[in-house]
């Protein structure tokens, strides 16, 4: 999936969380991140903290890659 903005990233995170059967509350308990952070991230809040976002992506078993365009 090509991530073009924070909304698309949030949708990908929400989709994966639901595939795993996790609630936002469960993820909050497991990670220590607030439910409001997870909710904001899944809704595409552009100011979500990048370090926490990357940690959550990794915990959900997703990879985030950056590639040069026009390979």
Secondary structure, DSSP 8 states (H G I E B T S, - for coil): ----SHHHHHHHHHHHHHHTT--HHHHHHHH---HHHHHHHHTT-TTS-HHHHHHHHHHTT-------S--
